[in-house]
Amino acid sequence: YAGYDKEAQEGLASMWDRQQADGSFAGGGAGASHWKDTAAPIYALVRQAELSQNWDYFRELYPDAVKAMYYLRNLRDKAIDDGHPTASISYCHAAMATAVSAASDRSLPIRYGR
């Protein structure tokens, strides 16, 4: 950011290169089971597009972002179904809501919720 658009774009691409087939992200500080490693790239993708006002990369990665959001949604649903809703679920919900809002502002399709 702030004049480092190329470096910010490279960092974003590096994040998204870690996405797994199930939509999750591995290789973060807390290991493969740490779901926040999935929420962060979604937020970063939206934020970079907002700051640069260039939505091309967002549109390109939109299907991957949806896959990541579905992964988070499934974790949330499993926690609820198992009777273990926690405060951290709200963080998961906030990441999904941010990306859904950005997508809807650009007329991109997404189905959110159970």
N, C-alpha and C positions, 0 to 999 in steps of 0.2 A: 504494500500500500504506500501511499504518500510518495509517489515517484518510483516505487519499486515494483511496478506492475509485472514485469517479466519474472522477477524472483518470486512474487506471490503466486503467479500462475504455475511456475515450476513446483512450488511447494504443494499447491492444490493437486496437481497431477500426481505427485508422489504419494499423497494421501490416498487418492482413488485407485492407484495401482495396487493397493493392499486389499481391495475388496475381494471377498471370497464368493464362491458360487451361491451360497445361501443368502447373500446380501450383507453379511456381517463384515467387519474389518478386523484383521488380526495384526499383530506386530506392535501393538501399543504398549505402553508402560506396564499395564497390569495383566497382560496375557490375553489369550483367546477368549476367555469367558467374561471379559470386561465389556459390557454392552455400551458404555460411554464412548468406546473407541468407534462405534458405529454412528452415534449421534453427532460427533464432532465434524466429520467430513460433510455431512448434510448441511450443518450450520455454516461451515466455511465456504461451501459452494454457493449458497444463497448470499452470504455476506460479501464475497468477492464480486459477484455479479452486481450487487447493489452499489458497492464502492466504485467499481470501474464503469458502471453503466453499460457494460457489455454482457449481454445475456446469451451469446452464442455458445459458450462452454457449458452454461447451465442447461441449455436446450439439448446439447450433445449428450450430457450425462444424466439427463432427466430420467430415462428408463432405469439407470443404475441407482439413482436416488430413490426412486419408487421401490425398487427391490430392497434397499436398505431400510426404508420406512416400513415395509411389510415385515421385515425381520424384527424390527423393534415392536411393531404392533403385535406380532405373534408372541414375543416375550412378555409383553404386557398382558395379553389375554391368558397366557399360561399361568402367570402369577395370580391373576384374578381367579381363574378356574381352580387353581390349587389352594385357594384361600389364603394367599400370602401377598395381598397388595401392600406395597410399601411406599414410603415417601419418594423413593427414587423413581417410581413409575411416573410421577408428575414430570420429572426431567425428560424422560422418554417421550411423554406426550407433548411437551413443549418443543422438542426438536422436530417432531412430526408436524405440529401445527405451524411452525415457522416455514418449513418447506412447502406444506400445502398452501399456505397463504401466498408465498412467492409464485407457486405454480398457477394458482387460480388468478392471480393478477396478470398472468401472461397467457391466459386461456389454454392451459395445458390440462389434460384430463387426469384426474386422480379420484379414486374411491377411498374414502377414509372412514374408519370406524369398524365396528364388528359386523 
